[in-house]
Amino acid sequence: MNTKIKIRHKRVKNKILNTFTRFSLSAFFIASFFYSAPILINFAEKNFNNKEFTNNSKNILNNTLNKVKTYEEDDASVQSNEIELLYDILEENKSEINLVRYTTSEIDDLFKEVKYNLEDVRDTKLVKPVDIGLLPNEIKNIGNTKKRKELFIKIVLPLIVKENNKIRIDRKRLFTILGKNSNSDIEKKWLEKKYKQYGVRQNDLSTLKIRMDEIPVSLAIAQAAKETGWGTSRFALKGNALFGQWTWSGDGLKPKNAEKGEEHKVMKFHSLQLSVRAYLRNLNTHASYKNLRKVRTKFRNKNKPLDSIILSKHLDKYAETGNEYIEVLQKIITQNNLKDFDEARLLPSSKDLESLI
């Protein structure tokens, strides 16, 4: 009898022990799950959700945008090819709209009609929104050098200011996005588009901020003048190429003095406006102009206006003549007082002006 009681007692004891063990293990696993789950979720959000721009935006703004330190672009930044960087420009190049090529006299009459002259621009810093799509063929026949230069500047100035203005607006939007704790789907899509245009890998906001910036108007005019002979070159008149930009994949004009084996062409554009846009994209993305962008960032961090003379020193790789090319640009800027246009702003367009054009 005692033996049966002992056996029954032992069974009860074992049952209680097993129940306690299972309960303890279950409690341990439940506690471990609730402890580790937030860690795992946080890890996944940081490492696998690449399209999220939340929580750390203000840290990026404070640590990247507002310090006096000059930030260098990451050498590992994506160096996209020509088609990827200029995809939007190449798409517009396919436009079937035939632009009107006005004569020099017609352009002069238009400028007089809207009271557009360079002396007023130098004084007021306001530019008439005159959009001339093609250079007049007769510009190469203007014997008076001063008159030819003035006409060329009046044509390209509004185009450069307009493209710089677009970049300025984009840059302000970028700062606004970076200042938020979270961003909308529209803002994320906009960022993805800008990463592509500026050849920046996704989420590299620091490099995007460095690249998305303006080029001084005086420097752009000087380069356009040098590359086209103040609008008289074959590339400018036949291809709307104001800056002699090369291409290996797009539509272009073959240089007459090209050596055997050289496959590059000078890119053709549907309009002068697209040529300006491609030029700004080139200086803002190509590795050859990385130092120019670094120096420009120093000016920005010190809240100083961009200096075209200083920035021009970093364009030695733009042409084969190197330092000689820089000297020519600096002479064009100083001799023609082009810095007067660096603070120029485009006046709002009007229906009257558009109807005249």
C-alpha positions in Angstrom: 0.0 0.0 0.0 2.8 2.3 0.9 4.5 1.4 -2.3 1.5 2.5 -4.4 1.2 5.8 -2.4 4.9 6.5 -3.1 4.5 5.8 -6.8 1.5 8.0 -7.0 3.3 10.8 -5.1 6.3 10.5 -7.4 4.0 10.8 -10.5 2.3 13.9 -9.1 5.7 15.4 -8.3 7.0 14.7 -11.8 3.8 16.1 -13.4 4.2 19.3 -11.4 7.8 19.6 -12.3 7.1 19.1 -16.0 4.3 21.7 -15.9 6.6 24.2 -14.1 9.4 23.6 -16.6 7.2 24.1 -19.6 5.7 27.2 -18.1 9.2 28.6 -17.3 10.4 27.9 -20.9 7.3 29.5 -22.4 7.7 32.6 -20.2 11.4 32.8 -21.2 10.6 32.6 -24.9 7.8 35.2 -24.6 10.0 37.6 -22.6 12.8 37.1 -25.1 10.5 37.8 -28.1 9.2 41.1 -26.6 12.7 42.1 -25.7 14.3 41.3 -29.1 11.4 42.3 -31.4 12.0 46.1 -31.2 15.7 45.6 -31.8 15.1 43.5 -34.9 12.5 45.9 -36.2 14.8 48.9 -35.7 17.6 47.0 -37.4 15.4 46.1 -40.4 14.2 49.7 -40.8 17.8 51.0 -40.8 19.3 48.4 -43.1 16.6 47.3 -45.5 14.2 50.2 -46.0 16.3 52.2 -48.3 13.6 54.5 -49.5 12.8 55.9 -46.1 13.9 59.4 -45.2 12.6 59.8 -41.7 13.9 60.5 -38.2 17.5 61.3 -39.2 16.8 64.2 -41.5 17.5 67.0 -39.0 20.7 65.3 -37.9 21.8 65.3 -41.6 20.8 69.0 -41.8 22.7 69.9 -38.7 25.8 67.8 -39.3 26.1 68.3 -43.1 24.6 71.6 -44.1 25.3 74.1 -41.4 28.9 73.4 -40.5 31.7 75.6 -41.7 33.7 72.5 -42.7 33.9 71.8 -46.4 32.5 68.5 -47.2 34.1 66.4 -49.9 32.1 64.3 -52.2 32.4 60.5 -51.7 34.6 59.0 -54.3 32.3 56.0 -54.3 29.4 58.2 -55.5 27.8 56.7 -58.6 29.4 58.0 -61.8 26.4 57.5 -64.1 26.9 57.4 -67.8 25.9 60.1 -70.2 22.4 58.7 -71.1 21.4 58.4 -67.4 22.7 61.9 -66.4 21.1 63.7 -69.4 18.0 61.5 -69.8 15.6 64.4 -69.5 17.6 66.6 -71.8 18.0 63.9 -74.4 14.3 63.3 -74.3 13.6 67.0 -74.9 16.1 66.9 -77.7 13.6 64.7 -79.6 11.1 67.5 -79.7 9.4 67.8 -83.1 8.6 71.5 -82.5 10.4 73.6 -85.2 11.9 76.7 -83.6 12.0 79.9 -85.6 15.5 81.2 -86.4 15.2 85.0 -86.3 17.5 87.4 -88.1 19.7 89.8 -86.2 17.5 92.7 -87.2 14.3 90.9 -86.0 16.0 90.1 -82.6 17.2 93.7 -82.3 13.7 95.0 -83.0 12.3 92.6 -80.3 14.9 93.8 -77.7 14.0 97.4 -78.5 10.2 96.6 -78.2 10.6 95.1 -74.7 13.2 97.7 -73.7 15.9 95.1 -73.1 19.4 96.5 -72.9 22.5 95.5 -70.9 23.1 98.8 -69.2 19.8 98.5 -67.5 20.6 95.0 -66.4 23.9 96.0 -65.0 22.1 98.7 -63.0 18.9 97.0 -61.9 20.1 93.3 -62.0 16.8 92.5 -63.7 16.7 90.5 -67.0 13.9 90.5 -69.5 12.6 86.9 -70.0 13.4 86.8 -73.7 13.8 83.2 -74.8 15.7 83.0 -78.1 15.9 79.4 -79.2 18.4 79.7 -82.0 21.3 82.0 -82.8 20.9 84.2 -85.9 23.0 83.0 -88.8 24.0 86.6 -89.5 25.8 87.0 -86.1 29.0 85.8 -87.8 28.7 88.7 -90.2 28.5 91.5 -87.6 31.8 93.3 -88.1 31.6 95.4 -85.1 33.0 93.3 -82.3 31.3 95.2 -79.5 28.0 94.9 -81.2 28.4 91.2 -81.8 29.4 90.6 -78.1 26.5 92.6 -76.9 24.0 90.7 -79.0 25.4 87.3 -77.9 25.3 88.3 -74.2 21.7 89.5 -74.5 20.7 86.2 -76.1 22.4 83.8 -73.7 22.0 85.8 -70.4 18.2 85.1 -69.9 18.8 81.4 -70.7 21.6 81.0 -68.1 19.7 83.0 -65.4 16.6 80.8 -66.1 18.5 77.5 -65.6 20.2 78.8 -62.5 16.9 79.8 -61.2 15.5 76.3 -61.6 18.5 74.9 -59.7 18.0 77.5 -56.9 14.4 76.5 -56.5 15.4 72.8 -56.4 18.0 73.5 -53.8 15.5 75.3 -51.6 13.2 72.3 -51.9 16.1 70.0 -50.9 16.8 72.0 -47.8 13.1 72.0 -46.9 13.0 68.2 -47.3 16.1 67.7 -45.2 14.6 69.9 -42.4 11.6 67.6 -41.9 11.3 64.6 -39.6 9.5 62.6 -42.3 8.8 63.1 -46.0 5.9 62.4 -48.3 5.8 59.9 -51.2 6.0 62.9 -53.6 9.1 64.2 -51.9 10.7 60.8 -52.0 10.0 60.4 -55.7 11.4 63.9 -56.3 14.6 62.9 -54.5 15.0 59.8 -56.5 14.7 61.8 -59.7 17.4 64.3 -58.5 19.7 61.4 -57.5 19.5 60.2 -61.1 20.0 63.7 -62.6 23.0 64.5 -60.5 24.6 61.0 -60.7 24.4 60.5 -56.9 23.7 57.1 -55.3 20.4 56.9 -53.4 20.3 58.5 -49.9 23.7 60.3 -50.4 22.1 63.6 -49.4 25.4 65.3 -48.6 26.8 64.8 -52.2 23.4 65.8 -53.7 23.6 69.1 -51.7 27.1 69.8 -53.1 26.2 69.1 -56.7 22.8 70.8 -56.8 24.0 74.3 -57.0 24.4 77.2 -59.4 27.3 78.3 -61.7 28.1 82.1 -61.7 26.4 83.7 -64.7 29.7 85.5 -65.6 31.6 82.2 -65.8 28.9 80.6 -68.0 28.8 83.6 -70.4 32.6 83.5 -70.6 32.7 79.8 -71.4 30.0 80.2 -74.0 31.8 83.1 -75.6 35.1 81.1 -75.6 33.6 77.9 -76.9 31.6 79.5 -79.7 33.7 82.6 -80.7 30.9 84.8 -79.4 28.3 82.7 -81.2 30.0 82.3 -84.6 31.1 78.7 -84.5 29.7 75.9 -86.6 28.8 74.0 -83.5 26.8 76.9 -82.2 24.9 77.7 -85.4 24.2 74.2 -86.6 24.0 72.4 -83.3 23.0 75.0 -80.7 26.1 73.9 -78.8 27.2 76.8 -76.7 29.7 75.0 -74.6 31.4 72.4 -76.9 30.1 69.5 -74.9 31.3 66.1 -76.2 29.1 63.1 -76.6 29.8 59.4 -77.4 26.2 58.3 -77.6 24.0 61.3 -78.5 23.4 63.2 -81.7 26.4 65.4 -82.5 28.6 67.2 -85.0 32.0 65.7 -85.8 34.9 68.1 -85.3 36.7 68.8 -88.6 40.1 68.5 -87.0 39.3 65.3 -85.2 42.2 62.8 -85.4 41.7 59.3 -86.8 40.2 56.9 -84.1 38.5 59.7 -82.1 34.9 58.7 -81.8 33.5 61.7 -79.9 31.2 64.4 -81.3 30.1 67.8 -80.1 26.6 67.3 -78.8 23.7 68.9 -80.8 20.7 70.4 -79.0 17.2 71.2 -80.0 17.6 74.7 -78.5 20.1 76.9 -76.9 18.2 76.5 -73.6 19.0 72.7 -73.5 22.6 73.4 -74.2 22.8 75.6 -71.1 21.0 73.0 -69.0 23.4 70.3 -70.2 26.4 72.5 -69.4 25.3 73.1 -65.8 24.6 69.4 -65.4 28.1 68.7 -66.7 29.9 71.0 -64.2 27.7 69.7 -61.4 28.4 66.0 -62.0 31.6 65.2 -63.9 34.6 64.1 -61.8 36.8 66.5 -63.6 35.1 69.5 -61.9 35.0 68.0 -58.4 37.4 70.7 -57.0 35.2 73.4 -58.5 32.3 72.0 -56.5 34.4 71.8 -53.3 35.5 75.5 -53.6 31.9 76.5 -54.4 30.8 74.7 -51.2 33.3 76.7 -49.2 31.7 79.9 -50.5 28.3 78.6 -49.5 29.4 77.6 -46.0 30.8 81.1 -45.4 27.6 82.7 -46.9 29.7 84.4 -49.5 28.7 85.1 -53.1 30.3 82.8 -55.7 33.4 84.2 -57.3 33.7 83.2 -61.0 37.4 84.2 -61.2 38.3 81.8 -58.3 36.0 79.0 -59.6 37.5 79.3 -63.1 40.8 78.1 -61.7 39.4 74.6 -61.4 38.4 74.4 -65.1 41.8 73.4 -66.3 40.4 70.0 -67.5 37.6 71.6 -69.5 40.0 72.1 -72.5 43.2 70.6 -73.6 45.0 74.0 -73.2 44.6 73.7 -69.4 45.9 76.8 -67.6 45.9 78.8 -70.8 42.1 78.2 -71.0 41.7 79.5 -67.5 43.6 82.7 -68.4 41.4 83.3 -71.4 38.2 82.8 -69.4 39.4 85.3 -66.7 40.3 87.9 -69.4 36.8 87.5 -70.9 35.2 88.0 -67.5 37.2 91.1 -66.5 37.4 92.8 -69.9 33.7 92.5 -70.5 32.7 93.3 -66.9 30.6 90.0 -66.8 30.5 90.0 -63.0 27.9 92.7 -63.3 25.4 89.9 -64.2 26.1 87.5 -61.4 23.3 88.9 -59.3 20.9 89.2 -62.2 17.3 87.9 -61.7 14.8 87.0 -64.4 11.7 89.2 -64.5 8.3 87.3 -64.6 7.2 86.5 -68.1 4.2 88.2 -69.5 1.6 87.3 -72.2 2.6 90.4 -74.1 6.3 89.4 -74.2 5.4 85.8 -75.1 3.2 87.0 -78.0 6.1 89.1 -79.3 8.4 86.1 -79.3 
